[in-house]
């Protein structure tokens, strides 16, 4: 007899929820109306359903949930409306019981590792960088800071035309530039790709967090795509590139990077975000015939389903 699968808000889970590479969340794949989706469960916040807790505590915790909902709905609406087709949109955001969930399009396959990527021709890898830069420019036009640009959050997909394209996923750490994190616990990211200003913030220092964070991360990622490794720094003295840059060192860009791209990568890796180039600057230099993003081009794609959020 076939074992029944768990169903959450109409989504039939194809596998149990798991925490692999998920930070403060769990994920799985699920099916609804004949389509397979990526489903993620947030471990925090937890909506209080226990009537035994005091009225004051109940109010405080429910207010925190309301704040979380508003921030997520504003963010996901902006993400969806920025999508050029290579930014994976959020399908639904909802609460089921005491937990919050999002569902997104399931992108077939796994992120291609950097070593595997090196088997592709340089021209293909350069084109992938262009696709990613354009997608990030779409996010930045909406003042969205992805905040967790890294190899695992870029899905390399083979198209029907047997070429490759790149899809940006995972907006768990993202925020709108005018609603930045207020505490260290609210800022996520990967140490390998972390920007200097994000490091300062995590160390409790006052600093401004902007879309320039993503530009620094992309500089590292593009260097990996083009050479197979991160930019050079003194690994005997520092664990990560952002630490070296904060101490005044300059990121070492390899000669394996195509000559016309080296100055661009160097500008992406400048420590001071005020001096660092923007993603628009990057696009103008690496995408032939690039035109600025039309901020309203995808305005019809911002619908978020929040049907289980009633009654808060």
C-alpha positions in Angstrom: 0.0 0.0 0.0 1.4 3.4 -1.0 2.2 5.7 1.9 0.3 8.9 1.8 2.4 12.1 1.4 2.1 15.2 3.5 0.1 18.0 2.0 0.7 21.7 2.8 -1.8 24.3 1.5 -2.6 22.0 -1.5 1.1 21.1 -2.2 1.8 17.4 -2.1 5.4 17.0 -0.8 7.4 14.7 -3.0 10.1 14.2 -0.4 10.3 15.1 3.4 11.4 18.6 4.2 15.2 18.9 4.6 17.7 21.5 5.8 20.6 20.8 3.4 22.3 24.1 2.4 19.2 25.9 3.6 20.3 28.0 6.6 17.3 28.9 8.8 14.8 27.0 6.6 13.8 23.6 5.2 12.9 22.8 1.6 11.6 20.1 -0.7 9.9 19.6 -4.0 6.1 19.5 -4.1 3.3 19.0 -6.7 0.2 21.1 -7.1 -2.3 21.0 -10.0 0.0 18.8 -12.0 3.0 21.1 -11.7 6.2 20.5 -9.6 7.4 23.4 -7.4 10.2 24.2 -5.0 8.7 24.6 -1.5 10.6 26.3 1.4 9.6 26.4 5.0 10.9 29.2 7.2 12.0 28.2 10.7 11.6 31.7 12.0 9.3 33.5 12.8 6.8 31.0 14.3 3.3 32.3 14.4 2.0 31.8 18.0 -1.0 29.4 18.1 -0.7 28.5 21.8 -3.4 30.3 23.6 -1.7 29.6 26.9 0.9 32.3 26.5 0.2 35.7 28.0 -1.7 38.4 26.2 1.4 40.7 26.0 3.7 38.0 24.7 1.0 37.0 22.2 0.7 40.6 20.9 4.5 41.0 20.6 5.0 37.7 18.7 2.0 38.3 16.4 3.3 41.8 15.7 6.7 40.4 14.8 4.9 38.0 12.4 3.0 40.9 10.8 6.2 42.8 10.3 7.8 39.7 8.7 4.8 39.3 6.4 4.9 42.9 5.2 8.6 42.8 4.5 8.4 39.5 2.6 5.4 40.6 0.5 7.0 43.9 -0.4 10.2 42.1 -1.3 8.7 39.2 -3.3 6.4 41.6 -5.2 9.5 43.6 -6.2 11.5 40.5 -7.1 8.6 39.2 -9.3 8.2 42.5 -11.0 12.0 42.7 -11.7 12.2 39.3 -13.3 13.5 39.2 -16.8 12.9 35.4 -17.0 16.2 34.5 -15.4 15.1 35.6 -11.9 13.1 32.8 -10.4 9.8 34.3 -9.2 7.9 33.5 -6.0 4.6 31.7 -6.8 3.0 31.8 -3.4 3.8 33.1 0.1 1.6 31.8 2.8 1.2 30.6 6.4 0.2 27.0 7.2 -0.4 26.5 10.9 2.5 28.2 12.7 5.0 28.2 9.8 5.5 30.4 6.8 6.2 29.0 3.3 7.1 30.1 -0.2 6.9 28.2 -3.4 8.8 28.9 -6.6 9.3 27.4 -10.0 11.3 24.2 -9.9 14.5 24.6 -12.0 15.6 21.2 -13.2 19.1 20.0 -12.3 21.7 21.2 -9.8 24.0 24.2 -9.7 27.0 23.5 -11.9 30.1 23.5 -9.8 33.0 25.8 -10.6 35.3 22.9 -11.7 32.6 21.6 -14.0 32.0 25.1 -15.4 35.7 25.2 -16.5 34.9 22.6 -19.1 32.8 25.1 -21.0 34.4 27.4 -23.6 35.5 30.8 -22.3 33.0 32.5 -24.6 30.1 30.5 -23.0 31.3 31.4 -19.5 31.6 35.1 -20.5 28.0 35.0 -21.8 26.8 33.5 -18.5 28.4 36.4 -16.7 26.5 38.8 -19.0 23.2 37.1 -18.3 23.8 37.2 -14.6 24.9 40.8 -14.7 21.7 41.8 -16.6 19.5 40.0 -14.1 21.2 41.6 -11.1 20.7 44.9 -12.8 17.0 44.2 -13.0 17.0 43.5 -9.3 19.0 46.7 -8.5 16.6 48.8 -10.5 14.0 47.8 -8.0 16.5 48.6 -5.2 16.6 44.9 -4.2 19.8 43.7 -2.6 20.2 40.0 -3.1 22.8 39.8 -0.4 23.7 36.1 -1.0 25.2 36.0 -4.5 27.3 32.8 -4.7 27.8 29.8 -6.9 25.0 27.8 -5.3 22.5 30.5 -5.9 23.0 30.5 -9.7 21.4 27.7 -11.6 23.1 27.0 -14.9 20.6 25.5 -17.3 20.9 24.1 -20.8 18.2 25.6 -23.1 16.2 23.9 -25.8 18.7 25.5 -28.3 21.5 23.6 -26.5 23.0 26.8 -25.2 23.4 27.7 -21.5 21.7 30.3 -19.4 21.8 31.3 -15.8 18.9 31.5 -13.3 19.1 33.5 -10.0 17.5 31.8 -7.0 17.1 32.1 -3.2 16.0 35.5 -1.9 16.0 34.4 1.8 18.7 36.9 2.7 17.5 39.7 0.3 16.1 43.1 1.4 15.0 46.3 -0.1 17.7 49.0 0.0 15.4 51.4 1.9 14.6 48.7 4.5 18.0 47.4 5.4 18.7 44.9 8.2 18.7 46.4 11.7 20.8 43.9 13.5 23.6 41.4 12.7 21.2 38.5 13.0 19.1 39.8 10.1 21.9 39.9 7.6 22.8 36.6 5.8 25.4 35.8 3.2 28.4 33.5 2.5 31.8 34.5 4.0 33.6 33.6 0.7 31.5 36.2 -1.2 30.9 38.7 1.6 31.5 42.4 0.9 33.7 44.5 3.1 30.7 46.6 4.3 28.7 43.5 5.1 31.6 42.3 7.3 31.7 45.6 9.1 28.0 45.5 9.8 28.3 41.9 11.1 31.1 43.1 13.4 28.7 45.7 14.9 30.1 48.8 13.1 27.9 51.4 11.6 27.9 51.2 7.8 25.5 51.6 4.9 24.2 48.4 3.1 23.4 48.9 -0.5 23.2 47.1 -3.8 27.0 47.6 -4.1 27.3 44.6 -1.8 26.1 42.4 -4.7 28.6 44.0 -7.0 31.5 42.9 -4.8 30.1 39.4 -4.6 29.7 39.2 -8.3 33.3 40.3 -8.9 34.4 37.2 -7.0 31.9 35.0 -8.7 32.8 36.2 -12.2 36.5 35.7 -11.4 35.6 32.1 -10.6 33.6 31.7 -13.7 36.5 33.0 -15.9 39.4 31.3 -14.1 38.2 28.6 -11.8 39.2 30.3 -8.5 38.6 33.4 -6.4 40.8 36.6 -6.8 44.2 36.4 -5.2 44.8 37.6 -1.6 47.2 36.7 1.1 45.6 33.5 2.4 48.4 33.1 5.0 47.2 36.2 6.7 43.5 36.3 5.9 40.7 33.8 5.7 38.6 35.7 3.2 39.0 38.3 0.5 36.8 40.9 2.3 39.2 40.8 5.3 42.2 41.5 3.1 40.4 44.4 1.3 39.4 45.9 4.7 43.1 46.0 5.6 43.9 47.9 2.5 45.0 45.1 0.2 43.9 45.1 -3.5 42.2 42.0 -4.9 44.5 40.2 -7.3 42.8 39.7 -10.7 44.3 36.8 -12.7 45.8 37.3 -16.1 43.5 34.4 -17.2 40.6 36.9 -17.1 40.2 38.3 -20.6 42.2 41.5 -20.8 39.2 43.7 -21.6 37.4 42.4 -18.5 40.2 42.8 -16.0 39.6 46.5 -15.2 35.9 45.8 -14.7 36.5 43.0 -12.2 39.0 45.2 -10.4 36.4 48.0 -10.1 33.8 45.5 -8.8 36.3 44.5 -6.0 37.1 47.9 -4.7 36.7 48.0 -0.9 34.9 51.3 -0.6 31.4 50.9 -1.9 31.2 54.6 -2.8 34.1 54.1 -5.2 33.0 50.7 -6.4 31.3 50.5 -9.8 27.5 49.9 -10.0 26.0 46.9 -11.8 24.9 49.3 -14.5 28.5 50.3 -15.1 29.4 46.6 -15.3 26.7 45.9 -17.9 27.7 48.8 -20.0 31.3 47.5 -20.2 30.7 43.8 -20.7 27.4 43.6 -22.7 27.7 44.9 -26.3 25.0 47.4 -27.1 23.7 47.4 -23.5 20.7 49.7 -22.8 19.6 50.8 -19.3 16.9 48.7 -17.6 13.3 49.8 -18.1 12.1 49.7 -14.4 8.5 49.2 -15.5 9.2 46.6 -18.2 8.1 43.6 -16.0 5.5 45.5 -13.9 2.8 42.9 -14.7 4.6 40.0 -13.0 4.4 41.1 -9.4 1.4 39.1 -8.1 1.9 37.3 -4.8 -0.6 34.8 -3.4 -1.0 35.3 0.3 -4.2 33.5 0.8 -3.4 31.8 4.1 -2.4 35.1 5.8 -5.9 36.0 7.0 -6.9 36.1 10.6 -3.6 37.5 12.0 
